[in-house]
Amino acid sequence: MYLWQATTSFCLLASAALPTVAASAWGFTDATVAVQPKGAGINGGFKEQISSSKPLANPLAFTGADTLRITLTTQEDSSAKRPHQAFLLLKDSQSGLDISYPFTVKENGKSRVELTQKELPLQFLTLPNPVDARVVIGGFGSSEAYDHSVFKLAIERDVNIPIPTAEAPRYGKLPEIHHTFNNDPTNPPIVITLAFVGAVIAALPVLAGLWLFLGVNLNHLPTALKSAPLPHAIFLASLTGFEGIFFLYYTSWNLFQVLPAAAVVGAVAFVSGSRALAYTSPSSSKTRPSKSPSSPPPHHRARVLSTIPKKKPHAQNPPVRPPADLTPNKVTNQAKAIDLDGRDPDFAASLRSIGPVDPTQGFPTATRGSMQTVFPSAPTAAWLVHTARHRATKIADEESARMRMGHHGDRSLADAFLIQQVLQMRDGQKMPAGEIESIMGLKAGFVGRLGEKGIVSKIGV
């Protein structure tokens, strides 16, 4: 009976002790503490090994010029590991005053902390007894934290150096704060102002000279004012208003006064300026043509050629009708077109009036003596038209190629659209002939060849 009770008690005690033995705990190893005086070097001063299970027997002296350094390797259950918290805790057992300094810990558990007397609170400098230096290591897991004293630290200060005092903050009335504002900005000296005004006034004759050199068109001003007097007047007034706003900003206004006024005057200038530019002339074409107007391709242009009067067919040569058996379904595709043209009596009459074309004319290397020909020796009207058309086409293609390469000022041929623009600039905008030729890239004298107003004029669209 007694044996059974003893066995049961032993099993209960063993079962209660198993969780305690199996539970892991934090600790450290390879720990050293060093007190290094100022200027002692890396290995100078006091240095001793410390254990996690037994504190040092004698307290360490810590003076004002010393540096306290502790190095160790944290571990969990005998394996090096980085904890969530590791710090050195200095605590006075009598007053309960304490302060902590965290270790700098690496991933492999290597930890290090350093401090001097300057980093200690003033209350620690007046303690008569040594303070406990405790190492605290812990984490968020189930492992038990480490919190034990490893040595005692005797803080010794120089009696010749007074202890600094610190006034504790108290809630109460603070002294009055007096704000000091900068002075308002003033205008620059009158000499600098007059110098810039003189520079602006001196630039006006230079600007006028450049306008005259480039050929300013003052003759168009009366026409523009007559076509749209109100938009031009409002636009010029808005420009003058801008100058007045700038003058007021320089003399008395601030930025918050200038911005609303500038927004209103700017909107008026934008609307009136667009209206004024839209009515540059009273004619149907309201915008001035650009220097390089878009025009149809060269092969679509109507050439300015001399026309050949059409000869009336002679009465003794009636229209020749094609034979009845020549039908389109008996000839090739090319012959079909010829057959259709040959069936037109007016076209046939025109061919007879022009006469045959001699393909050897215009080619001096061709020889006629070696073959029989029915072509006349003198040039015919058809040949003249052919050569003139070929020559005009060649000139137009060369001018188009030069314009595409950026060469202007040598155009001699013009289409109907270009002549319409030239007449609009000459008659509607009263521009001189030289300026029109310069803008449109025409040869000198082109406008003069159109004749005076009334001979060639624009009558409508």
C-alpha positions, 0 to 999 in steps of 0.5 A: 500500500505504501509502495503504491502511494509513493509511486503515484506521488513520484509520477505526479511530480515527474509529470509536473516537471516535464514541461519545465524541462522541455521549455526553451529559454533565451540566454547569451554566450561569449559575453565580455564587458570592457571599461575603456578610458579615453585615449587608451586604444582598442585593447586598453582598459579593463576587460572581463568575461561575464556569464549568464548564470553568475554575476561578477563579484566586484563592481566595475568603476565607471568614470566620466572619461570612460566608455562602457562596452558590452558584447555578447551572442544571444541564443535561444535554446543553445542556438545563436538567434536574433531576439525581438528585444535585447537591451542593457538595463541599469537599475538602482535597487533602493530608489527603483530608478532605471534606464535601458540601452538597446543592443545592436543585434545582427542576424547571427545574434552578435550584439553590442552596446556602448555608453558614456556618462554623458548618456546617463540621466543626471539622477544617476550621477548622484547615486551613492551606491553601485547600480545593477547592470541587467541584460534583458533578452526576449521574443514573441515565442514561447521561449522564456525571456532572460532577465538577470543581473550580470554585474554592478556598475559604480558610477564615479564622477569628478568632484571638480566638475559640478553636476549640471542641473535641469529645470523640470518643465512646469505648466504655466504662463509663457512669456509673450511672443513678439513677432517681427515682420519684414518691411514692405517692399519698396521701389528700386532707386530712381536711377535704375528705373530711369536706366531701364526706361531709357533702354526701352525708349532707345529700342523703339527706333531700332524696332521701327527701323527693322519694320521699315527694313523688312517692309512693314505694310502700313497701307493695309491699316486703313483698310483693316480699320474700315472693314472691322473698326470695332474689333480693331479698336477694342484689341488696341485698347486691350493692349493699352490696358495691359500696359496700364495694369503693369504700370499700376503693379509697379507703382501701387497694386499688389499681385492679387489686384493684378491677376483679376484685371489681367484675366479680364483684359486678356479675355477681351484681347483674345476675343477682339484679336481673333475677330480683328484677324478674321476680318482683314479685308472686306472681300469674300477671302478673309484671311491673308494667304500664306507664303506657300499656299497649297495648290493642286499637283503640277499635272492637274494645273491648268497651263497658261498657254496661247490658244489656237483658233479653231478652223471651220471645216471646208464645205467641199470636205464633208465628214467621213463616215466610217464603214458600217461593217466596222463594229466594236465587237470585231476590233481589239480594246485599243481599236474600240476607242479609236472607232468611237472617236472616228464615229464623232463627226465633229472630232473628225472635222477637227482632225482634218482642220489640224492636219497630219502630224509629222513625227520627224519635225523637231528631231534634226537627226532624223533623215527623210531622204531615205523614205517616202513620206506624205507629211508636209515639210512646214510645221503644222498647228498640231505640232505647234500645240504639241511642242508648246504643251510639252515645253510648258509641262516641263517648265511646270515640273521643274518649278514644282521640284524646286519648290519642294526643295525649298527654292522660292522666287522663280515661279513663272507659271500659275494656276487659277487658284494662285492667280485668284490669290494674287488678285486678292492681294493686289486689289483687295489688300492693296499690296505692292507688286514686289511684296506679292511676288516675294510672298508667293515666290513668283518671278519679278514682273509676274503681277505686271503681266496681269495688267491693270485693275479691270483687265484681269480682276477677280469677280467672284467665287 
